[in-house]
Amino acid sequence: QVQLVESGGGLVQPGGSLRLSCAASGFTFRRRAMNWYRQAPGKERELVATITSAGDSTVYADSVKGRFTISRDNAKNTVYLQMNSLKPEDTATYYCNAVIGVFSSWGQGTQVTVSS
């Protein structure tokens, strides 16, 4: 079965950096675009970044452009989210996502808290 396992979240001060990882299994990773979403308390889940299956194209939410970088290693079945210049408004649970056929699969999420 499809499994997505996120890691790398934590508490960081404003202006700091974190790197999230998502290890995927149960499907042909190299053939699927991958997404990172986030959800803050009381807010809807929002798409943060998308990367194509080959990793040759990326899309970002306006709120994170220039600060976040999505990447992937198809040999390791892993997608990453490098987050720099973090702001308190980036505080959220971050989720890895893959759409496989008609199914949208999610990880359990990793908490990112930006606070001094």
Beta strands, then each sheet from edge to edge (+ up, - down):
strand 1: 3-7
strand 2: 10-12
strand 3: 18-25
strand 4: 34-39
strand 5: 46-51
strand 6: 58-60
strand 7: 68-73
strand 8: 78-83
strand 9: 92-100
strand 10: 103-106
strand 11: 110-114
sheet 1: 1+ 3- 8+ 7-
sheet 2: 2+ 11+ 9- 4+ 5- 6+
sheet 3: 2+ 11+ 9- 10+
end
